[in-house]
Amino acid sequence: MTVAKLTALVDLDGTLTDPYLGISASILHALEQLGQPALDEPALRAAIGPPLEGTFAALLDGDTVLAKQALGHYRERFGSVGLFENVLFEGIPEALGSLQAAGVQMFLASSKPRVFCERILDHFELTPFFTTVHGSELDGRLAEKNDLVAHILEVEAIDPDRCVMIGDRRYDIEGARANRIKVAAVGWGYGTVEEFETFPPDAIVPHVAELAPTVLRLLRGEV
């Protein structure tokens, strides 16, 4: 009898890297191109995590046509400049290395378009830690975390009972819950205390150094 591998699905923005500068500047660029008012910092920070087309639609009074135009302007800047206006959280390569050494297979699971995810992981030399990179498609498919996680579990033949989602926002938690897998929420990203109280994860990881031990305890049923 084959024992299923221990598996972690790992978010990107706010979990592995801090993308604030690139995302915020690209959002502001998109709004400027459409003649829309700029956002303040709290609104920009809140935009990191959920699918951007939905964020633009909310900002533009539900105008889905204008939201698609905004997304196009956003990608013009992000795909050439904003992609690399990004900071790797200290200790992340070591944490991923510890999980890999413990026999955990890892798959990236980001709402960001997969083509951008691949370039970011290559830039920060994180690609070797991941079996496969999964993200949304440019046409909007798999942008919702629920759908993305379900897709990964199916195509990678992952046992939900031996899998943990690692992320920083309620969307990661909801995506995990909808697919019956445990979730570790990281404390250095864009999720708030109130967010985690409303959408409680199985564990909160306050510091990067505690990521691998916490995920391993979840995978082994010790939490």
Sequence and secondary structure as in RCSB ss.txt:
>XXXX:A:sequence
MTVAKLTALVDLDGTLTDPYLGISASILHALEQLGQPALDEPALRAAIGPPLEGTFAALLDGDTVLAKQALGHYR
ERFGSVGLFENVLFEGIPEALGSLQAAGVQMFLASSKPRVFCERILDHFELTPFFTTVHGSELDGRLAEKNDLVA
HILEVEAIDPDRCVMIGDRRYDIEGARANRIKVAAVGWGYGTVEEFETFPPDAIVPHVAELAPTVLRLLRGEV
>XXXX:A:secstr
      EEEE  BTTTEE HHHHHHHHHHHHHHTT     HHHHHHTSSS HHHHHHHHTTT HHHHHHHHHHHH
HHHTTTGGG  EE TTHHHHHHHHHHTT EEEEEEEEEHHHHHHHHHHTT GGG SEEEEE TTSTT SHHHHHH
HHHHHTT  GGGEEEEESSHHHHHHHHHTT EEEEETTSS  HHHHHHS  SEEE SGGGHHHHHHHHHTT  
